[in-house]
Amino acid sequence: PVPVIQIHLFWNEFLSASSAPQCTIRVSECRNMASRRLAFTCKAIALALLSNMCFKTSGLFALSQRDHQQTRRKPHKPTILVSEQQGIGFHTQASNERSQVQHRMTATEKHLTSRLADAGRKADWSSVELIYEEYTGQATPVYTAAMTAAYRCARYEEGAAIFERIQNCTAVMDAAAYTIPLKIFGKLHRQGMIDKLWAEALNTSMVDRVVCAGRIDAAAEQGDIEAAVGVLDLMYARRLEADGAHFNSALNACKNAEKPSYSAALFLLEKIVEVSMTPTSVTYNTLAGAHSGAPLDRLKHVRTLMAKQGVQANNIFVEIYLTSLIRKAKTEEWNSVQEVVEALKHFNKSHLLEAVDVITEAKTNRVKLSGLVRKIDRALKHLSLDGW
């Protein structure tokens, strides 16, 4: 199938490349920047021409809204968006499509699965270990519940070890047994295992909306924008309806890229709005993160879009927005207000005034400020008192 999402994303990046210091999506086969830019330009033009020949509209992935509605098999309940780490974790509803396998389980195994799921929800890893360690059966849902619990407890290595047990026995793989390991190996940045699992899922017709969500999550962890939008393209080629969680996770890839891509993130936001999905606070938290190091006017544009959508900034957005504004590195620690003052001295007045405005608005809306934001607030006041 024609990669329509990538066509538009490449084209969007190409149009913004003239004002950007570097293209965020590189043509890795080219050895120097000049040849990369030439190859990028040629690829963008070729893909755009191909898109125009194959599609008659320019809606989401060149499908009109009416066509998109007609391809829906049936409506589904709203996606559950769950904040995991600083409000930017995403989940998609369980699928009931044919990729789901019916497993024969004993009453004991069903009870074991339920107990593992409950311990996982409580993030009680010690209980998970006690429940799971003596299991020697082959019921895939038991292993899946144990891997899910490991993921929720941030015990990713243990989750990978559980998956190895599935591989070593004759358990029947289903969609969930592919989805959770994809997310786990994404956290562990094991690209080889991600590629292997994804290829197996494709070859065994196990790819559904949930497995796609797992693959996008894995791409998001690695900041792999092309892989994330490639999965979205696959979904629309196969008439698998993408929801807010899929798009939010793809936005996360833009945020986690080696050089965050605000232009790619804005493109995805446009697609969310085009298909009548409603951006949430999670969407804008991630969008703000994708604007790390972006020009000031682009950051301000994020707040403008939020206001138009009627989405109020929460404490997570305020912190992410400010760290993007002042370009704070993830590994950089500010243990005192004085350290923040020293860091802020290097910024021009327009950036600092924007920071003051964001914090003032948050206080007006009674948003509870995080510890880091309170330090930034005190540092800004200190700079003002010094007549900066």
C-alpha positions as CSV (number, residue, x, y, z in Angstrom):
1,P,0.0,0.0,0.0
2,V,1.1,3.6,-0.6
3,P,2.4,5.1,2.7
4,V,0.1,8.0,2.6
5,I,0.8,9.3,6.2
6,Q,4.5,9.3,5.5
7,I,3.9,11.1,2.2
8,H,2.2,14.0,3.9
9,L,4.6,13.9,6.8
10,F,7.7,14.0,4.5
11,W,6.1,16.8,2.5
12,N,5.3,18.7,5.7
13,E,8.9,18.3,6.9
14,F,10.2,19.3,3.4
15,L,8.1,22.6,3.4
16,S,9.4,23.5,6.9
17,A,13.1,22.5,6.1
18,S,13.9,25.9,4.6
19,S,13.4,27.6,8.0
20,A,14.7,24.8,10.2
21,P,18.4,24.1,10.8
22,Q,18.0,20.4,10.0
23,C,15.3,18.1,8.7
24,T,14.2,16.0,11.6
25,I,13.6,12.9,9.4
26,R,16.9,11.9,7.7
27,V,17.6,9.8,4.7
28,S,20.1,7.6,6.5
29,E,21.6,6.1,3.4
30,C,23.2,9.5,2.5
31,R,26.6,10.2,4.1
32,N,26.5,14.0,4.2
33,M,23.9,16.6,4.9
34,A,23.9,18.0,1.3
35,S,23.1,14.7,-0.3
36,R,20.6,13.9,2.4
37,R,18.7,17.1,1.7
38,L,18.7,16.4,-2.0
39,A,17.5,12.8,-1.5
40,F,14.9,14.1,1.0
41,T,13.6,16.6,-1.5
42,C,13.5,14.0,-4.3
43,K,11.7,11.5,-2.1
44,A,9.2,14.1,-0.9
45,I,8.3,15.2,-4.4
46,A,8.1,11.6,-5.7
47,L,5.9,10.5,-2.9
48,A,3.7,13.6,-3.3
49,L,3.3,13.0,-7.0
50,L,2.4,9.4,-6.3
51,S,-0.1,10.5,-3.7
52,N,-1.8,12.8,-6.2
53,M,-2.0,10.1,-8.8
54,C,-3.5,7.5,-6.4
55,F,-5.9,9.6,-4.3
56,K,-8.4,12.3,-5.1
57,T,-8.7,14.1,-1.8
58,S,-6.2,15.4,0.8
59,G,-8.0,14.4,4.0
60,L,-6.5,12.2,6.6
61,F,-4.1,9.9,4.8
62,A,-5.8,11.1,1.6
63,L,-9.1,9.5,2.7
64,S,-12.1,11.9,2.9
65,Q,-14.0,12.1,6.1
66,R,-17.0,10.5,4.4
67,D,-14.8,7.6,3.2
68,H,-13.3,7.2,6.6
69,Q,-16.8,7.0,8.1
70,Q,-17.9,4.4,5.6
71,T,-15.0,2.1,6.3
72,R,-15.9,1.9,10.0
73,R,-17.3,-1.5,10.9
74,K,-19.0,-0.4,14.0
75,P,-18.5,2.3,16.6
76,H,-16.5,1.6,19.7
77,K,-16.3,3.1,23.2
78,P,-14.1,6.1,23.8
79,T,-10.5,5.3,24.2
80,I,-9.2,5.2,27.8
81,L,-6.2,7.5,28.1
82,V,-4.1,6.6,31.1
83,S,-1.3,8.8,32.6
84,E,1.6,6.6,33.4
85,Q,4.8,8.6,33.5
86,Q,4.2,12.3,33.9
87,G,0.8,12.0,32.1
88,I,2.1,10.7,28.8
89,G,1.4,7.0,28.8
90,F,-1.3,5.8,26.5
91,H,-3.6,2.8,26.2
92,T,-6.0,1.5,23.6
93,Q,-9.1,-0.5,24.4
94,A,-8.9,-4.3,24.1
95,S,-9.8,-5.6,20.7
96,N,-12.5,-8.1,20.0
97,E,-11.4,-8.7,16.4
98,R,-10.6,-12.1,14.9
99,S,-6.9,-11.9,16.0
100,Q,-8.1,-12.8,19.5
101,V,-7.6,-16.5,20.1
102,Q,-10.0,-18.5,22.3
103,H,-7.9,-20.3,25.0
104,R,-8.9,-23.3,27.0
105,M,-8.2,-22.6,30.6
106,T,-8.8,-24.4,33.9
107,A,-10.6,-22.8,36.7
108,T,-7.3,-22.5,38.6
109,E,-5.6,-20.8,35.6
110,K,-8.5,-18.3,35.3
111,H,-8.2,-17.5,39.0
112,L,-4.4,-17.2,38.6
113,T,-4.9,-14.7,35.7
114,S,-7.3,-12.6,37.8
115,R,-4.9,-12.5,40.7
116,L,-2.0,-11.5,38.5
117,A,-4.1,-8.7,36.9
118,D,-5.2,-7.4,40.3
119,A,-1.6,-7.4,41.7
120,G,-0.4,-5.6,38.5
121,R,-3.0,-2.9,38.9
122,K,-1.8,-2.3,42.4
123,A,1.8,-2.3,41.2
124,D,2.6,-5.0,43.8
125,W,5.5,-6.8,42.2
126,S,6.3,-9.0,45.2
127,S,2.8,-10.5,45.0
128,V,3.1,-10.9,41.3
129,E,6.3,-13.0,41.8
130,L,4.7,-15.1,44.4
131,I,1.6,-15.8,42.3
132,Y,3.5,-16.5,39.1
133,E,6.7,-18.3,40.1
134,E,5.2,-21.8,40.5
135,Y,3.1,-21.8,37.3
136,T,4.3,-24.4,34.8
137,G,1.3,-24.5,32.5
138,Q,0.9,-23.3,28.9
139,A,-2.1,-20.9,29.1
140,T,-1.1,-17.8,27.3
141,P,-3.5,-15.5,29.2
142,V,-1.6,-16.4,32.5
143,Y,1.7,-15.4,30.9
144,T,0.2,-12.2,29.4
145,A,-1.2,-11.2,32.7
146,A,2.2,-11.7,34.3
147,M,3.9,-9.6,31.5
148,T,1.3,-6.9,31.9
149,A,1.9,-6.8,35.6
150,A,5.7,-6.6,35.0
151,Y,5.1,-3.7,32.6
152,R,2.9,-1.8,35.1
153,C,5.5,-2.3,37.8
154,A,8.2,-1.1,35.5
155,R,10.0,-4.5,35.8
156,Y,10.8,-4.7,32.1
157,E,13.7,-7.2,32.3
158,E,11.4,-9.5,34.3
159,G,8.7,-9.0,31.7
160,A,11.2,-10.0,28.9
161,A,12.1,-13.1,30.9
162,I,8.4,-14.1,31.1
163,F,8.1,-13.7,27.3
164,E,11.1,-16.0,26.9
165,R,9.1,-18.7,28.8
166,I,6.3,-18.3,26.3
167,Q,8.7,-18.8,23.5
168,N,10.1,-21.9,25.1
169,C,6.8,-23.7,25.6
170,T,4.0,-24.5,23.2
171,A,1.7,-21.7,24.4
172,V,-0.5,-20.3,21.6
173,M,0.3,-16.7,20.8
174,D,-2.6,-14.2,20.5
175,A,-2.8,-10.5,19.9
176,A,-2.2,-9.6,23.6
177,A,0.9,-11.9,23.7
178,Y,2.4,-9.7,21.0
179,T,1.3,-6.3,22.3
180,I,2.7,-6.4,25.8
181,P,6.1,-7.7,24.7
182,L,6.3,-5.0,22.0
183,K,5.8,-2.4,24.7
184,I,8.3,-4.1,27.0
185,F,11.0,-4.4,24.4
186,G,10.3,-0.8,23.5
187,K,11.1,0.3,27.0
188,L,14.3,-1.8,26.9
189,H,15.2,-0.4,23.4
190,R,15.7,-3.9,22.0
191,Q,15.1,-3.2,18.3
192,G,15.9,-6.7,17.2
193,M,13.1,-8.2,19.3
194,I,10.7,-5.5,18.3
195,D,11.3,-6.2,14.6
196,K,11.0,-10.0,15.2
197,L,7.7,-9.7,17.1
198,W,6.2,-7.3,14.5
199,A,7.2,-9.5,11.6
200,E,5.7,-12.6,13.3
201,A,2.4,-10.7,14.1
202,L,2.2,-9.6,10.4
203,N,2.9,-13.1,9.1
204,T,0.4,-14.8,11.4
205,S,-2.4,-12.3,10.8
206,M,-2.3,-11.2,14.4
207,V,-2.2,-7.5,13.7
208,D,-5.2,-5.6,15.0
209,R,-5.7,-2.2,16.6
210,V,-4.2,-3.3,19.9
211,V,-1.1,-4.8,18.4
212,C,-0.6,-1.7,16.3
213,A,-0.9,0.4,19.5
214,G,1.9,-1.8,21.0
215,R,4.1,-1.3,17.9
216,I,3.6,2.5,18.0
217,D,4.4,2.6,21.7
218,A,7.6,0.8,21.0
219,A,8.5,3.3,18.3
220,A,7.5,6.1,20.6
221,E,9.9,4.9,23.3
222,Q,12.8,5.1,20.7
223,G,11.7,8.3,19.1
224,D,11.2,6.6,15.8
225,I,8.8,8.9,14.0
226,E,8.9,7.0,10.7
227,A,8.1,3.7,12.3
228,A,5.2,5.2,14.2
229,V,3.5,6.8,11.2
230,G,4.3,3.7,9.2
231,V,2.0,1.7,11.5
232,L,-0.7,4.4,11.1
233,D,-0.4,4.0,7.4
234,L,-0.7,0.2,7.7
235,M,-3.8,0.6,9.9
236,Y,-5.6,2.7,7.3
237,A,-4.5,0.4,4.4
238,R,-6.1,-2.5,6.4
239,R,-9.1,-0.5,7.5
240,L,-8.2,-0.7,11.1
241,E,-9.5,2.4,12.8
242,A,-6.9,4.5,14.6
243,D,-8.1,6.3,17.7
244,G,-6.7,9.0,20.0
245,A,-4.4,6.6,21.8
246,H,-2.6,5.7,18.5
247,F,-2.1,9.3,17.5
248,N,-1.0,10.4,21.0
249,S,1.6,7.6,21.1
250,A,2.8,8.7,17.6
251,L,3.1,12.2,19.0
252,N,5.2,10.8,21.8
253,A,7.6,9.5,19.1
254,C,8.0,13.1,18.0
255,K,8.8,14.2,21.5
256,N,11.3,11.4,22.2
257,A,13.2,11.8,18.9
258,E,16.9,12.6,19.1
259,K,15.9,16.0,17.9
260,P,12.2,16.5,18.8
261,S,10.1,17.3,15.8
262,Y,7.5,20.0,16.4
263,S,6.5,20.1,12.7
264,A,5.8,16.4,12.6
265,A,3.8,16.7,15.9
266,L,1.7,19.5,14.6
267,F,1.0,17.5,11.4
268,L,-0.3,14.7,13.6
269,L,-2.4,17.1,15.6
270,E,-4.0,18.4,12.4
271,K,-4.9,14.8,11.5
272,I,-6.5,14.3,14.9
273,V,-8.7,17.3,14.4
274,E,-9.5,16.5,10.7
275,V,-11.2,13.2,11.7
276,S,-13.2,14.9,14.5
277,M,-11.2,13.5,17.3
278,T,-10.8,15.8,20.3
279,P,-7.3,16.5,21.5
280,T,-6.9,16.0,25.2
281,S,-4.6,17.3,27.9
282,V,-2.4,14.3,27.2
283,T,-2.2,15.3,23.6
284,Y,-1.1,18.8,24.4
285,N,1.3,17.6,27.1
286,T,3.1,15.5,24.5
287,L,2.9,18.3,21.9
288,A,4.6,20.7,24.3
289,G,7.4,18.1,24.8
290,A,7.8,17.8,21.0
291,H,8.5,21.6,20.9
292,S,11.6,21.3,23.1
293,G,14.1,23.9,21.6
294,A,11.5,25.2,19.1
295,P,11.4,28.9,18.3
296,L,9.4,30.9,20.8
297,D,6.6,31.7,18.4
298,R,6.0,28.0,17.7
299,L,5.8,27.3,21.5
300,K,3.3,30.1,21.9
301,H,1.3,28.6,19.0
302,V,0.8,25.5,21.2
303,R,-0.9,27.6,23.9
304,T,-3.1,29.3,21.2
305,L,-4.2,25.9,19.9
306,M,-5.0,24.8,23.4
307,A,-7.2,27.8,24.0
308,K,-9.1,27.3,20.7
309,Q,-9.8,23.7,21.7
310,G,-10.8,24.7,25.2
311,V,-8.2,22.5,26.8
312,Q,-6.9,23.9,30.1
313,A,-3.3,23.5,31.0
314,N,-2.6,21.1,33.9
315,N,0.4,20.9,36.2
316,I,2.1,18.4,33.8
317,F,1.7,20.7,30.8
318,V,3.1,23.7,32.7
319,E,6.2,21.8,33.6
320,I,6.8,20.3,30.2
321,Y,6.1,23.6,28.5
322,L,8.6,25.4,30.7
323,T,11.3,22.8,30.3
324,S,10.8,23.0,26.5
325,L,10.9,26.8,26.6
326,I,14.2,26.9,28.6
327,R,15.5,23.8,26.9
328,K,16.3,21.9,30.1
329,A,17.9,18.6,29.4
330,K,16.3,15.5,30.9
331,T,19.5,14.6,32.6
332,E,20.0,18.1,34.0
333,E,19.2,18.5,37.7
334,W,18.4,21.7,39.4
335,N,18.7,21.2,43.1
336,S,18.4,24.8,44.2
337,V,16.8,28.1,43.1
338,Q,20.3,29.6,42.5
339,E,21.0,26.8,40.0
340,V,17.9,27.8,38.1
341,V,18.8,31.4,38.2
342,E,22.2,30.7,36.6
343,A,20.5,28.7,33.9
344,L,17.9,31.3,33.1
345,K,20.4,34.1,32.9
346,H,21.4,32.8,29.4
347,F,17.9,33.4,28.0
348,N,16.6,36.6,26.4
349,K,13.8,38.6,28.0
350,S,11.1,37.4,25.7
351,H,11.6,33.8,26.8
352,L,11.5,34.7,30.5
353,L,8.4,36.9,30.1
354,E,6.7,33.9,28.4
355,A,7.6,31.7,31.4
356,V,6.2,34.3,33.8
357,D,3.0,34.4,31.7
358,V,2.6,30.7,31.8
359,I,3.1,30.4,35.5
360,T,0.8,33.4,36.2
361,E,-2.0,31.8,34.1
362,A,-1.5,28.5,36.0
363,K,-1.8,30.2,39.3
364,T,-4.9,32.1,38.2
365,N,-6.5,28.8,37.2
366,R,-5.5,27.3,40.5
367,V,-3.2,24.7,38.9
368,K,-1.0,23.0,41.5
369,L,2.6,23.7,40.5
370,S,5.3,21.0,40.6
371,G,8.4,21.4,42.7
372,L,10.5,22.3,39.6
373,V,8.0,24.9,38.4
374,R,8.0,26.5,41.9
375,K,11.8,26.7,41.7
376,I,11.5,28.4,38.2
377,D,8.9,30.8,39.6
378,R,11.2,31.8,42.5
379,A,14.2,32.1,40.1
380,L,12.2,34.4,37.8
381,K,11.3,36.7,40.7
382,H,14.9,36.7,41.9
383,L,16.1,37.8,38.4
384,S,13.4,40.6,38.5
385,L,14.5,41.8,41.9
386,D,18.1,42.0,40.7
387,G,16.9,44.3,37.9
388,W,17.8,41.8,35.2
